[in-house]
């Protein structure tokens, strides 16, 4: 029952389970009652999103060096006890139930969800390929 890493707003896949939005802000112009219906997320977990400062850094990353700087700083944020405990919980849940985590970014390789995927793996999560 691996965790999937998805783009929020994309069509759901079979057996995806609960969709968790690991984003700083809810989707603009979308009523809360429509988040799940429009395939954004069922539950919002902004604690696993980058700080606003790092969101800006990621959005303006023009090359690999800029992206690596973002990744290093985001990993540092995810080492704080609250975030680390959340990663441990999600890793443990991945062995017992289906769920997915995601962000809005089109390109996963330049999105914090790619870093979250690696962090979850490092915390022992079972990941979907």
MOPAC internal coordinates of N, CA, C and O (Angstrom, degrees):
PM7 1SCF
backbone

  N    0.0000 0     0.00 0     0.00 0    0    0    0
  C    1.4437 1     0.00 0     0.00 0    1    0    0
  C    1.5246 1   110.05 1     0.00 0    2    1    0
  O    1.2310 1   120.64 1  -114.73 1    3    2    1
  N    1.2959 1   116.38 1    65.27 1    3    2    1
  C    1.4633 1   119.58 1  -173.91 1    5    3    2
  C    1.5273 1   113.80 1   -71.88 1    6    5    3
  O    1.2310 1   121.64 1   -23.51 1    7    6    5
  N    1.3193 1   114.46 1   156.49 1    7    6    5
  C    1.4541 1   121.26 1   174.11 1    9    7    6
  C    1.5294 1   107.95 1   -79.88 1   10    9    7
  O    1.2310 1   120.98 1   -41.09 1   11   10    9
  N    1.3121 1   115.73 1   138.91 1   11   10    9
  C    1.4617 1   121.51 1   175.94 1   13   11   10
  C    1.5246 1   108.68 1  -103.67 1   14   13   11
  O    1.2310 1   121.15 1   -32.13 1   15   14   13
  N    1.3072 1   115.40 1   147.87 1   15   14   13
  C    1.4598 1   121.52 1   174.59 1   17   15   14
  C    1.5224 1   105.57 1  -110.74 1   18   17   15
  O    1.2310 1   120.60 1   -58.17 1   19   18   17
  N    1.3436 1   116.45 1   121.83 1   19   18   17
  C    1.4622 1   120.88 1  -169.57 1   21   19   18
  C    1.5282 1   111.80 1  -131.38 1   22   21   19
  O    1.2310 1   121.82 1   -14.82 1   23   22   21
  N    1.3023 1   114.11 1   165.18 1   23   22   21
  C    1.4628 1   121.00 1   170.74 1   25   23   22
  C    1.5182 1   107.37 1   -91.16 1   26   25   23
  O    1.2310 1   120.39 1   -57.95 1   27   26   25
  N    1.3217 1   116.85 1   122.05 1   27   26   25
  C    1.4526 1   121.04 1   179.32 1   29   27   26
  C    1.5246 1   109.98 1   -63.76 1   30   29   27
  O    1.2310 1   121.17 1   -43.90 1   31   30   29
  N    1.3280 1   115.37 1   136.10 1   31   30   29
  C    1.4526 1   121.61 1  -177.20 1   33   31   30
  C    1.5107 1   112.74 1    95.86 1   34   33   31
  O    1.2310 1   120.28 1   169.71 1   35   34   33
  N    1.3397 1   117.07 1   -10.29 1   35   34   33
  C    1.4673 1   120.79 1   178.09 1   37   35   34
  C    1.5240 1   109.22 1   -82.20 1   38   37   35
  O    1.2310 1   120.08 1   -22.12 1   39   38   37
  N    1.3373 1   117.45 1   157.88 1   39   38   37
  C    1.4578 1   119.50 1   178.02 1   41   39   38
  C    1.5350 1   110.78 1   -59.05 1   42   41   39
  O    1.2310 1   121.24 1   -37.07 1   43   42   41
  N    1.3210 1   115.24 1   142.93 1   43   42   41
  C    1.4642 1   120.11 1   179.41 1   45   43   42
  C    1.5165 1   110.19 1   -76.21 1   46   45   43
  O    1.2310 1   121.44 1   -31.90 1   47   46   45
  N    1.3161 1   114.86 1   148.10 1   47   46   45
  C    1.4580 1   121.29 1   176.71 1   49   47   46
  C    1.5181 1   109.14 1   -97.55 1   50   49   47
  O    1.2310 1   120.83 1   -21.06 1   51   50   49
  N    1.3237 1   116.02 1   158.94 1   51   50   49
  C    1.4608 1   121.06 1   177.96 1   53   51   50
  C    1.5212 1   109.02 1   -58.69 1   54   53   51
  O    1.2310 1   120.47 1   -39.15 1   55   54   53
  N    1.2956 1   116.71 1   140.85 1   55   54   53
  C    1.4662 1   123.35 1   177.71 1   57   55   54
  C    1.5232 1   113.62 1    61.01 1   58   57   55
  O    1.2310 1   119.82 1  -156.95 1   59   58   57
  N    1.3233 1   117.94 1    23.05 1   59   58   57
  C    1.4630 1   120.40 1   178.91 1   61   59   58
  C    1.5233 1   111.16 1   -69.30 1   62   61   59
  O    1.2310 1   120.47 1   147.68 1   63   62   61
  N    1.3053 1   116.70 1   -32.32 1   63   62   61
  C    1.4558 1   120.26 1  -179.18 1   65   63   62
  C    1.5128 1   112.54 1    77.02 1   66   65   63
  O    1.2310 1   121.41 1    19.72 1   67   66   65
  N    1.3163 1   114.91 1  -160.28 1   67   66   65
  C    1.4493 1   122.42 1  -179.53 1   69   67   66
  C    1.5285 1   109.93 1   -61.07 1   70   69   67
  O    1.2310 1   120.74 1   -45.98 1   71   70   69
  N    1.3193 1   116.19 1   134.02 1   71   70   69
  C    1.4683 1   120.55 1   179.18 1   73   71   70
  C    1.5251 1   108.43 1  -103.50 1   74   73   71
  O    1.2310 1   121.36 1   -56.46 1   75   74   73
  N    1.3419 1   115.01 1   123.54 1   75   74   73
  C    1.4568 1   122.02 1  -176.70 1   77   75   74
  C    1.5264 1   109.04 1  -108.92 1   78   77   75
  O    1.2310 1   120.88 1   -55.52 1   79   78   77
  N    1.3172 1   115.93 1   124.48 1   79   78   77
  C    1.4546 1   121.04 1   178.99 1   81   79   78
  C    1.5143 1   110.68 1   -88.76 1   82   81   79
  O    1.2310 1   120.69 1   -69.02 1   83   82   81
  N    1.3216 1   116.28 1   110.98 1   83   82   81
  C    1.4655 1   121.31 1   179.15 1   85   83   82
  C    1.5251 1   108.63 1  -101.07 1   86   85   83
  O    1.2310 1   121.42 1  -118.44 1   87   86   85
  N    1.3142 1   114.89 1    61.56 1   87   86   85
  C    1.4653 1   122.63 1  -175.98 1   89   87   86
  C    1.5236 1   109.74 1  -124.95 1   90   89   87
  O    1.2310 1   121.11 1   -25.15 1   91   90   89
  N    1.3166 1   115.48 1   154.85 1   91   90   89
  C    1.4640 1   121.64 1  -178.65 1   93   91   90
  C    1.5247 1   111.47 1   -70.35 1   94   93   91
  O    1.2310 1   120.67 1   143.04 1   95   94   93
  N    1.3311 1   116.32 1   -36.96 1   95   94   93
  C    1.4730 1   120.25 1  -175.45 1   97   95   94
  C    1.5311 1   110.91 1  -130.88 1   98   97   95
  O    1.2310 1   120.55 1   -32.52 1   99   98   97
  N    1.3303 1   116.55 1   147.48 1   99   98   97
  C    1.4698 1   119.92 1   174.76 1  101   99   98
  C    1.5264 1   110.15 1   -67.03 1  102  101   99
  O    1.2310 1   120.31 1   -15.69 1  103  102  101
  N    1.3278 1   117.00 1   164.31 1  103  102  101
  C    1.4713 1   119.24 1   178.85 1  105  103  102
  C    1.5365 1   111.01 1   -63.81 1  106  105  103
  O    1.2310 1   121.20 1   -44.74 1  107  106  105
  N    1.3142 1   115.31 1   135.26 1  107  106  105
  C    1.4643 1   120.17 1  -178.28 1  109  107  106
  C    1.5159 1   111.72 1   -70.94 1  110  109  107
  O    1.2310 1   121.77 1   -40.45 1  111  110  109
  N    1.3153 1   114.21 1   139.55 1  111  110  109
  C    1.4525 1   120.47 1   174.62 1  113  111  110
  C    1.5108 1   114.82 1    71.97 1  114  113  111
  O    1.2310 1   119.61 1  -169.37 1  115  114  113
  N    1.3082 1   118.36 1    10.63 1  115  114  113
  C    1.4650 1   122.01 1  -179.24 1  117  115  114
  C    1.5264 1   108.32 1  -112.71 1  118  117  115
  O    1.2310 1   119.97 1   -57.42 1  119  118  117
  N    1.3345 1   117.66 1   122.58 1  119  118  117
  C    1.4583 1   119.33 1   177.46 1  121  119  118
  C    1.5348 1   110.95 1   -62.67 1  122  121  119
  O    1.2310 1   120.36 1   -34.22 1  123  122  121
  N    1.3241 1   116.92 1   145.78 1  123  122  121
  C    1.4670 1   121.55 1  -179.71 1  125  123  122
  C    1.5259 1   112.01 1   -52.52 1  126  125  123
  O    1.2310 1   120.85 1   144.53 1  127  126  125
  N    1.3152 1   115.98 1   -35.47 1  127  126  125
  C    1.4645 1   119.84 1  -178.03 1  129  127  126
  C    1.5237 1   112.55 1   -66.85 1  130  129  127
  O    1.2310 1   120.18 1   166.28 1  131  130  129
  N    1.3396 1   117.26 1   -13.72 1  131  130  129
  C    1.4591 1   121.24 1  -177.17 1  133  131  130
  C    1.5273 1   113.91 1  -103.71 1  134  133  131
  O    1.2310 1   119.53 1   173.26 1  135  134  133
  N    1.3247 1   118.50 1    -6.74 1  135  134  133
  C    1.4701 1   120.75 1  -176.77 1  137  135  134
  C    1.5210 1   111.69 1   -52.50 1  138  137  135
  O    1.2310 1   120.08 1   126.99 1  139  138  137
  N    1.3166 1   117.46 1   -53.01 1  139  138  137
  C    1.4743 1   120.65 1  -178.17 1  141  139  138
  C    1.5249 1   110.78 1   -70.67 1  142  141  139
  O    1.2310 1   120.09 1   138.53 1  143  142  141
  N    1.3172 1   117.44 1   -41.47 1  143  142  141
  C    1.4678 1   120.93 1  -177.91 1  145  143  142
  C    1.5244 1   112.34 1   -61.88 1  146  145  143
  O    1.2310 1   120.58 1   148.46 1  147  146  145
  N    1.3299 1   116.50 1   -31.54 1  147  146  145
  C    1.4664 1   121.24 1  -179.79 1  149  147  146
  C    1.5282 1   111.85 1   -95.78 1  150  149  147
  O    1.2310 1   120.72 1  -165.63 1  151  150  149
  N    1.3177 1   116.22 1    14.37 1  151  150  149
  C    1.4726 1   123.24 1   175.58 1  153  151  150
  C    1.5222 1   114.36 1    65.11 1  154  153  151
  O    1.2310 1   120.35 1  -152.13 1  155  154  153
  N    1.3186 1   116.94 1    27.87 1  155  154  153
  C    1.4595 1   118.39 1   173.32 1  157  155  154
  C    1.5295 1   108.47 1   -79.32 1  158  157  155
  O    1.2310 1   120.43 1   106.76 1  159  158  157
  N    1.3193 1   116.78 1   -73.24 1  159  158  157
  C    1.4618 1   119.34 1   176.82 1  161  159  158
  C    1.5183 1   110.03 1  -161.00 1  162  161  159
  O    1.2310 1   121.97 1   -20.99 1  163  162  161
  N    1.3393 1   113.84 1   159.01 1  163  162  161
  C    1.4594 1   121.46 1   175.89 1  165  163  162
  C    1.5232 1   110.22 1   -91.25 1  166  165  163
  O    1.2310 1   121.21 1   144.38 1  167  166  165
  N    1.3376 1   115.29 1   -35.62 1  167  166  165
  C    1.4626 1   122.44 1  -178.37 1  169  167  166
  C    1.5158 1   108.37 1  -134.75 1  170  169  167
  O    1.2310 1   121.03 1   -41.74 1  171  170  169
  N    1.3263 1   115.63 1   138.26 1  171  170  169
  C    1.4612 1   121.65 1  -178.86 1  173  171  170
  C    1.5227 1   108.82 1   -99.43 1  174  173  171
  O    1.2310 1   119.99 1   -52.91 1  175  174  173
  N    1.3289 1   117.63 1   127.09 1  175  174  173
  C    1.4585 1   123.26 1   179.93 1  177  175  174
  C    1.5326 1   109.30 1  -131.02 1  178  177  175
  O    1.2310 1   120.38 1  -106.10 1  179  178  177
  N    1.3358 1   116.87 1    73.90 1  179  178  177
  C    1.4654 1   119.59 1  -176.74 1  181  179  178
  C    1.5283 1   113.21 1   -67.48 1  182  181  179
  O    1.2310 1   119.85 1   167.53 1  183  182  181
  N    1.3333 1   117.88 1   -12.47 1  183  182  181
  C    1.4691 1   121.24 1   179.84 1  185  183  182
  C    1.5230 1   112.20 1   -62.34 1  186  185  183
  O    1.2310 1   119.86 1   161.15 1  187  186  185
  N    1.3318 1   117.87 1   -18.85 1  187  186  185
  C    1.4608 1   121.36 1   178.81 1  189  187  186
  C    1.5283 1   112.14 1  -106.11 1  190  189  187
  O    1.2310 1   121.29 1  -158.54 1  191  190  189
  N    1.3213 1   115.15 1    21.46 1  191  190  189
  C    1.4646 1   119.23 1   174.70 1  193  191  190
  C    1.5246 1   108.06 1  -106.95 1  194  193  191
  O    1.2310 1   120.26 1   -22.78 1  195  194  193
  N    1.3144 1   117.10 1   157.22 1  195  194  193
  C    1.4656 1   119.58 1   177.63 1  197  195  194
  C    1.5268 1   110.87 1   -65.94 1  198  197  195
  O    1.2310 1   120.95 1   -25.34 1  199  198  197
  N    1.3271 1   115.79 1   154.66 1  199  198  197
  C    1.4615 1   120.52 1   172.76 1  201  199  198
  C    1.5265 1   108.67 1   -59.89 1  202  201  199
  O    1.2310 1   120.80 1   -17.52 1  203  202  201
  N    1.3182 1   116.07 1   162.48 1  203  202  201
  C    1.4655 1   119.24 1   179.87 1  205  203  202
  C    1.5213 1   111.19 1   -58.48 1  206  205  203
  O    1.2310 1   120.15 1   141.39 1  207  206  205
  N    1.3096 1   117.31 1   -38.61 1  207  206  205
  C    1.4731 1   121.52 1   177.65 1  209  207  206
  C    1.5290 1   110.37 1   -58.67 1  210  209  207
  O    1.2310 1   120.31 1   137.10 1  211  210  209
  N    1.3333 1   117.02 1   -42.90 1  211  210  209
  C    1.4630 1   119.42 1  -179.41 1  213  211  210
  C    1.5222 1   112.37 1   -75.63 1  214  213  211
  O    1.2310 1   119.93 1   149.39 1  215  214  213
  N    1.3217 1   117.73 1   -30.61 1  215  214  213
  C    1.4664 1   119.81 1   174.11 1  217  215  214
  C    1.5210 1   108.58 1   -58.96 1  218  217  215
  O    1.2310 1   120.33 1   134.07 1  219  218  217
  N    1.3184 1   116.97 1   -45.93 1  219  218  217
  C    1.4646 1   120.85 1   178.58 1  221  219  218
  C    1.5220 1   111.28 1   -62.30 1  222  221  219
  O    1.2310 1   120.18 1   139.33 1  223  222  221
  N    1.3207 1   117.25 1   -40.67 1  223  222  221
  C    1.4622 1   121.27 1   178.15 1  225  223  222
  C    1.5370 1   110.48 1   -61.63 1  226  225  223
  O    1.2310 1   120.45 1   135.47 1  227  226  225
  N    1.3123 1   116.75 1   -44.53 1  227  226  225
  C    1.4727 1   120.90 1  -179.63 1  229  227  226
  C    1.5248 1   111.14 1   -65.44 1  230  229  227
  O    1.2310 1   120.65 1   136.58 1  231  230  229
  N    1.3124 1   116.36 1   -43.42 1  231  230  229
  C    1.4653 1   120.02 1  -178.53 1  233  231  230
  C    1.5269 1   112.34 1   -64.20 1  234  233  231
  O    1.2310 1   120.37 1   154.44 1  235  234  233
  N    1.3250 1   116.91 1   -25.56 1  235  234  233
  C    1.4602 1   120.55 1  -178.65 1  237  235  234
  C    1.5256 1   112.95 1  -104.51 1  238  237  235
  O    1.2310 1   120.26 1  -170.48 1  239  238  237
  N    1.3243 1   117.11 1     9.52 1  239  238  237
  C    1.4715 1   120.33 1   177.68 1  241  239  238
  C    1.5254 1   108.66 1   -67.80 1  242  241  239
  O    1.2310 1   120.59 1   -61.42 1  243  242  241
  N    1.3206 1   116.48 1   118.58 1  243  242  241
  C    1.4663 1   121.43 1  -176.35 1  245  243  242
  C    1.5284 1   112.64 1  -100.91 1  246  245  243
  O    1.2310 1   120.63 1   163.89 1  247  246  245
  N    1.3279 1   116.40 1   -16.11 1  247  246  245
  C    1.4615 1   119.23 1  -176.13 1  249  247  246
  C    1.5359 1   109.52 1  -150.19 1  250  249  247
  O    1.2310 1   120.68 1    -1.61 1  251  250  249
  N    1.3157 1   116.31 1   178.39 1  251  250  249
  C    1.4588 1   121.18 1  -178.23 1  253  251  250
  C    1.5247 1   112.32 1   -62.10 1  254  253  251
  O    1.2310 1   120.28 1   143.61 1  255  254  253
  N    1.3182 1   117.07 1   -36.39 1  255  254  253
  C    1.4666 1   120.75 1   179.62 1  257  255  254
  C    1.5320 1   110.21 1   -62.19 1  258  257  255
  O    1.2310 1   120.53 1   134.70 1  259  258  257
  N    1.3350 1   116.59 1   -45.30 1  259  258  257
  C    1.4681 1   121.12 1   178.52 1  261  259  258
  C    1.5277 1   110.37 1   -62.52 1  262  261  259
  O    1.2310 1   120.76 1   137.31 1  263  262  261
  N    1.3280 1   116.15 1   -42.69 1  263  262  261
  C    1.4649 1   120.08 1  -178.57 1  265  263  262
  C    1.5299 1   110.30 1   -65.69 1  266  265  263
  O    1.2310 1   120.18 1   137.66 1  267  266  265
  N    1.3145 1   117.25 1   -42.34 1  267  266  265
  C    1.4772 1   121.05 1   178.91 1  269  267  266
  C    1.5325 1   110.53 1   -61.40 1  270  269  267
  O    1.2310 1   120.43 1   143.31 1  271  270  269
  N    1.3257 1   116.78 1   -36.69 1  271  270  269
  C    1.4728 1   120.48 1   177.08 1  273  271  270
  C    1.5227 1   109.66 1   -63.80 1  274  273  271
  O    1.2310 1   120.57 1   135.47 1  275  274  273
  N    1.3400 1   116.51 1   -44.53 1  275  274  273
  C    1.4650 1   120.05 1   176.44 1  277  275  274
  C    1.5280 1   110.05 1   -59.33 1  278  277  275
  O    1.2310 1   120.70 1   130.24 1  279  278  277
  N    1.3177 1   116.27 1   -49.76 1  279  278  277
  C    1.4625 1   120.58 1  -176.54 1  281  279  278
  C    1.5335 1   111.08 1   -58.67 1  282  281  279
  O    1.2310 1   120.06 1   135.39 1  283  282  281
  N    1.3059 1   117.50 1   -44.61 1  283  282  281
  C    1.4630 1   121.97 1   179.94 1  285  283  282
  C    1.5360 1   110.49 1   -60.75 1  286  285  283
  O    1.2310 1   120.37 1   135.88 1  287  286  285
  N    1.3258 1   116.89 1   -44.12 1  287  286  285
  C    1.4679 1   120.56 1  -179.23 1  289  287  286
  C    1.5267 1   111.99 1   -70.72 1  290  289  287
  O    1.2310 1   120.39 1   143.07 1  291  290  289
  N    1.3242 1   116.86 1   -36.93 1  291  290  289
  C    1.4667 1   119.90 1   178.44 1  293  291  290
  C    1.5305 1   110.08 1   -67.18 1  294  293  291
  O    1.2310 1   120.30 1   137.68 1  295  294  293
  N    1.3228 1   117.04 1   -42.32 1  295  294  293
  C    1.4715 1   120.24 1   176.78 1  297  295  294
  C    1.5317 1   110.13 1   -59.47 1  298  297  295
  O    1.2310 1   120.17 1   141.57 1  299  298  297
  N    1.3161 1   117.29 1   -38.43 1  299  298  297
  C    1.4659 1   120.62 1   177.53 1  301  299  298
  C    1.5269 1   110.54 1   -62.68 1  302  301  299
  O    1.2310 1   120.39 1   137.43 1  303  302  301
  N    1.3496 1   116.86 1   -42.57 1  303  302  301
  C    1.4701 1   119.95 1   176.97 1  305  303  302
  C    1.5301 1   111.18 1   -61.92 1  306  305  303
  O    1.2310 1   120.45 1   141.69 1  307  306  305
  N    1.3192 1   116.74 1   -38.31 1  307  306  305
  C    1.4634 1   120.49 1  -176.71 1  309  307  306
  C    1.5329 1   112.54 1   -75.89 1  310  309  307
  O    1.2310 1   120.46 1   175.34 1  311  310  309
  N    1.3249 1   116.73 1    -4.66 1  311  310  309
  C    1.4655 1   120.23 1   175.35 1  313  311  310
  C    1.5255 1   112.16 1   -84.95 1  314  313  311
  O    1.2310 1   120.09 1   168.94 1  315  314  313
  N    1.3357 1   117.43 1   -11.06 1  315  314  313
  C    1.4549 1   117.57 1   178.95 1  317  315  314
  C    1.5278 1   108.10 1   -63.71 1  318  317  315
  O    1.2310 1   119.73 1   -30.94 1  319  318  317
  N    1.3265 1   118.11 1   149.06 1  319  318  317
  C    1.4676 1   120.73 1  -172.10 1  321  319  318
  C    1.5255 1   115.28 1   -54.61 1  322  321  319
  O    1.2310 1   120.07 1   139.09 1  323  322  321
  N    1.3267 1   117.47 1   -40.91 1  323  322  321
  C    1.4682 1   120.11 1  -178.96 1  325  323  322
  C    1.5305 1   111.15 1   -61.97 1  326  325  323
  O    1.2310 1   120.32 1   132.38 1  327  326  325
  N    1.3149 1   117.00 1   -47.62 1  327  326  325
  C    1.4650 1   121.03 1  -179.91 1  329  327  326
  C    1.5164 1   110.96 1   -67.48 1  330  329  327
  O    1.2310 1   120.12 1   137.98 1  331  330  329
  N    1.3230 1   117.38 1   -42.02 1  331  330  329
  C    1.4633 1   120.95 1  -179.46 1  333  331  330
  C    1.5277 1   110.82 1   -62.12 1  334  333  331
  O    1.2310 1   120.45 1   140.63 1  335  334  333
  N    1.3279 1   116.75 1   -39.37 1  335  334  333
  C    1.4763 1   119.84 1   177.76 1  337  335  334
  C    1.5286 1   110.94 1   -66.15 1  338  337  335
  O    1.2310 1   120.36 1   140.45 1  339  338  337
  N    1.3324 1   116.91 1   -39.55 1  339  338  337
  C    1.4652 1   119.75 1   177.37 1  341  339  338
  C    1.5308 1   110.77 1   -62.51 1  342  341  339
  O    1.2310 1   120.52 1   138.05 1  343  342  341
  N    1.3137 1   116.62 1   -41.95 1  343  342  341
  C    1.4718 1   120.02 1   177.78 1  345  343  342
  C    1.5290 1   110.46 1   -62.45 1  346  345  343
  O    1.2310 1   120.22 1   140.00 1  347  346  345
  N    1.3350 1   117.18 1   -40.00 1  347  346  345
  C    1.4665 1   120.78 1   177.04 1  349  347  346
  C    1.5280 1   111.40 1   -62.23 1  350  349  347
  O    1.2310 1   120.60 1   137.04 1  351  350  349
  N    1.3324 1   116.46 1   -42.96 1  351  350  349
  C    1.4728 1   120.64 1   179.63 1  353  351  350
  C    1.5244 1   110.47 1   -63.66 1  354  353  351
  O    1.2310 1   120.21 1   132.80 1  355  354  353
  N    1.3320 1   117.20 1   -47.20 1  355  354  353
  C    1.4620 1   120.04 1  -179.96 1  357  355  354
  C    1.5240 1   111.26 1   -63.91 1  358  357  355
  O    1.2310 1   120.26 1   141.47 1  359  358  357
  N    1.3305 1   117.10 1   -38.53 1  359  358  357
  C    1.4650 1   120.12 1   177.89 1  361  359  358
  C    1.5224 1   110.12 1   -62.13 1  362  361  359
  O    1.2310 1   119.94 1   135.80 1  363  362  361
  N    1.3197 1   117.73 1   -44.20 1  363  362  361
  C    1.4623 1   121.08 1   178.75 1  365  363  362
  C    1.5315 1   111.10 1   -65.00 1  366  365  363
  O    1.2310 1   120.16 1   137.62 1  367  366  365
  N    1.3221 1   117.29 1   -42.38 1  367  366  365
  C    1.4664 1   120.79 1   179.29 1  369  367  366
  C    1.5263 1   112.21 1   -63.29 1  370  369  367
  O    1.2310 1   120.45 1   149.78 1  371  370  369
  N    1.3267 1   116.75 1   -30.22 1  371  370  369
  C    1.4666 1   119.98 1  -178.26 1  373  371  370
  C    1.5285 1   112.31 1   -63.06 1  374  373  371
  O    1.2310 1   119.92 1   163.38 1  375  374  373
  N    1.3133 1   117.75 1   -16.62 1  375  374  373
  C    1.4632 1   121.98 1   178.50 1  377  375  374
  C    1.5249 1   111.87 1   -92.08 1  378  377  375
  O    1.2310 1   120.78 1   176.71 1  379  378  377
  N    1.3590 1   116.11 1    -3.29 1  379  378  377
  C    1.4543 1   119.15 1  -175.04 1  381  379  378
  C    1.5179 1   115.24 1  -127.58 1  382  381  379
  O    1.2310 1   119.99 1   159.28 1  383  382  381
  N    1.3260 1   117.63 1   -20.72 1  383  382  381
  C    1.4633 1   119.60 1  -175.94 1  385  383  382
  C    1.5249 1   110.52 1  -152.29 1  386  385  383
  O    1.2310 1   120.80 1   -21.30 1  387  386  385
  N    1.3109 1   116.08 1   158.70 1  387  386  385
  C    1.4664 1   121.50 1   176.61 1  389  387  386
  C    1.5200 1   109.88 1   -85.35 1  390  389  387
  O    1.2310 1   120.76 1   -45.21 1  391  390  389
  N    1.3100 1   116.14 1   134.79 1  391  390  389
  C    1.4557 1   121.82 1   170.70 1  393  391  390
  C    1.5159 1   108.07 1  -160.30 1  394  393  391
  O    1.2310 1   121.04 1   -11.23 1  395  394  393
  N    1.3141 1   115.62 1   168.77 1  395  394  393
  C    1.4635 1   120.56 1   178.61 1  397  395  394
  C    1.5209 1   108.72 1  -137.24 1  398  397  395
  O    1.2310 1   121.56 1   -23.99 1  399  398  397
  N    1.3232 1   114.61 1   156.01 1  399  398  397
  C    1.4628 1   121.23 1   174.48 1  401  399  398
  C    1.5234 1   107.11 1  -124.89 1  402  401  399
  O    1.2310 1   120.57 1   -25.95 1  403  402  401
  N    1.3188 1   116.51 1   154.05 1  403  402  401
  C    1.4479 1   116.30 1  -179.26 1  405  403  402
  C    1.5004 1   115.25 1  -166.47 1  406  405  403
  O    1.2310 1   122.84 1    -2.92 1  407  406  405
  N    1.3263 1   112.16 1   177.08 1  407  406  405
  C    1.4611 1   124.49 1   179.90 1  409  407  406
  C    1.5318 1   107.34 1  -145.04 1  410  409  407
  O    1.2310 1   120.51 1    -9.67 1  411  410  409
  N    1.3191 1   116.62 1   170.33 1  411  410  409
  C    1.4609 1   121.85 1  -177.73 1  413  411  410
  C    1.5263 1   114.63 1   -81.18 1  414  413  411
  O    1.2310 1   119.88 1   159.01 1  415  414  413
  N    1.3126 1   117.84 1   -20.99 1  415  414  413
  C    1.4663 1   121.19 1  -171.74 1  417  415  414
  C    1.5251 1   112.76 1   -55.37 1  418  417  415
  O    1.2310 1   121.24 1   -40.65 1  419  418  417
  N    1.3158 1   115.23 1   139.35 1  419  418  417
  C    1.4563 1   120.76 1   179.84 1  421  419  418
  C    1.5199 1   111.77 1   -70.42 1  422  421  419
  O    1.2310 1   120.32 1   137.46 1  423  422  421
  N    1.3269 1   116.99 1   -42.54 1  423  422  421
  C    1.4549 1   122.17 1  -175.19 1  425  423  422
  C    1.5333 1   109.65 1   -99.40 1  426  425  423
  O    1.2310 1   120.38 1   -74.49 1  427  426  425
  N    1.3237 1   116.87 1   105.51 1  427  426  425
  C    1.4688 1   120.54 1  -178.16 1  429  427  426
  C    1.5230 1   111.63 1   -59.35 1  430  429  427
  O    1.2310 1   119.56 1   145.63 1  431  430  429
  N    1.3115 1   118.45 1   -34.37 1  431  430  429
  C    1.4664 1   121.45 1  -177.74 1  433  431  430
  C    1.5291 1   111.98 1   -63.42 1  434  433  431
  O    1.2310 1   119.88 1   155.08 1  435  434  433
  N    1.3193 1   117.83 1   -24.92 1  435  434  433
  C    1.4654 1   122.22 1   178.59 1  437  435  434
  C    1.5265 1   110.11 1  -116.41 1  438  437  435
  O    1.2310 1   121.31 1  -138.60 1  439  438  437
  N    1.3161 1   115.09 1    41.40 1  439  438  437
  C    1.4569 1   122.20 1  -179.27 1  441  439  438
  C    1.5180 1   108.72 1  -134.74 1  442  441  439
  O    1.2310 1   120.41 1   -32.53 1  443  442  441
  N    1.3121 1   116.82 1   147.47 1  443  442  441
  C    1.4598 1   119.68 1   179.87 1  445  443  442
  C    1.5185 1   112.38 1   -60.56 1  446  445  443
  O    1.2310 1   120.18 1   159.77 1  447  446  445
  N    1.3413 1   117.26 1   -20.23 1  447  446  445
  C    1.4674 1   117.69 1  -179.42 1  449  447  446
  C    1.5285 1   111.52 1   -66.72 1  450  449  447
  O    1.2310 1   119.78 1   153.89 1  451  450  449
  N    1.3409 1   118.02 1   -26.11 1  451  450  449
  C    1.4679 1   119.48 1   175.44 1  453  451  450
  C    1.5278 1   110.06 1   -67.37 1  454  453  451
  O    1.2310 1   120.50 1   143.66 1  455  454  453
  N    1.3189 1   116.64 1   -36.34 1  455  454  453
  C    1.4681 1   120.94 1   177.26 1  457  455  454
  C    1.5244 1   109.37 1   -70.27 1  458  457  455
  O    1.2310 1   120.51 1   137.35 1  459  458  457
  N    1.3409 1   116.64 1   -42.65 1  459  458  457
  C    1.4660 1   119.99 1   177.28 1  461  459  458
  C    1.5243 1   111.29 1   -59.04 1  462  461  459
  O    1.2310 1   120.68 1   140.11 1  463  462  461
  N    1.3115 1   116.31 1   -39.89 1  463  462  461
  C    1.4609 1   120.90 1   178.43 1  465  463  462
  C    1.5341 1   110.14 1   -57.92 1  466  465  463
  O    1.2310 1   120.54 1   133.43 1  467  466  465
  N    1.3227 1   116.57 1   -46.57 1  467  466  465
  C    1.4635 1   120.68 1   178.46 1  469  467  466
  C    1.5218 1   111.44 1   -65.90 1  470  469  467
  O    1.2310 1   120.51 1   139.03 1  471  470  469
  N    1.3277 1   116.62 1   -40.97 1  471  470  469
  C    1.4609 1   119.87 1   179.06 1  473  471  470
  C    1.5285 1   111.24 1   -63.47 1  474  473  471
  O    1.2310 1   120.66 1   137.43 1  475  474  473
  N    1.3265 1   116.35 1   -42.57 1  475  474  473
  C    1.4658 1   119.52 1   178.25 1  477  475  474
  C    1.5333 1   110.53 1   -61.03 1  478  477  475
  O    1.2310 1   120.69 1   137.79 1  479  478  477
  N    1.3155 1   116.30 1   -42.21 1  479  478  477
  C    1.4451 1   120.48 1   177.09 1  481  479  478
  C    1.5284 1   110.62 1   -59.84 1  482  481  479
  O    1.2310 1   120.57 1   135.58 1  483  482  481
  N    1.3068 1   116.52 1   -44.42 1  483  482  481
  C    1.4575 1   121.67 1   179.30 1  485  483  482
  C    1.5349 1   111.91 1   -64.17 1  486  485  483
  O    1.2310 1   120.54 1   155.00 1  487  486  485
  N    1.3281 1   116.58 1   -25.00 1  487  486  485
  C    1.4658 1   121.21 1   177.43 1  489  487  486
  C    1.5250 1   111.79 1   -90.83 1  490  489  487
  O    1.2310 1   120.44 1  -175.01 1  491  490  489
  N    1.3373 1   116.76 1     4.99 1  491  490  489
  C    1.4610 1   121.22 1   174.41 1  493  491  490
  C    1.5219 1   116.06 1    94.42 1  494  493  491
  O    1.2310 1   120.16 1  -166.33 1  495  494  493
  N    1.3297 1   117.31 1    13.67 1  495  494  493
  C    1.4592 1   120.19 1  -179.74 1  497  495  494
  C    1.5185 1   111.77 1   -70.38 1  498  497  495
  O    1.2310 1   121.68 1   -30.03 1  499  498  497
  N    1.3211 1   114.38 1   149.97 1  499  498  497
  C    1.4565 1   121.77 1   170.97 1  501  499  498
  C    1.5282 1   105.99 1   -90.33 1  502  501  499
  O    1.2310 1   120.26 1   -59.98 1  503  502  501
  N    1.3293 1   117.10 1   120.02 1  503  502  501
  C    1.4587 1   121.55 1  -174.78 1  505  503  502
  C    1.5217 1   111.29 1  -110.52 1  506  505  503
  O    1.2310 1   121.09 1   -35.90 1  507  506  505
  N    1.3282 1   115.51 1   144.10 1  507  506  505
  C    1.4627 1   121.81 1   173.67 1  509  507  506
  C    1.5199 1   108.33 1   -77.37 1  510  509  507
  O    1.2310 1   120.39 1   -36.79 1  511  510  509
  N    1.3182 1   116.87 1   143.21 1  511  510  509
  C    1.4614 1   120.48 1   179.09 1  513  511  510
  C    1.5079 1   111.86 1   -90.22 1  514  513  511
  O    1.2310 1   120.10 1   180.00 1  515  514  513

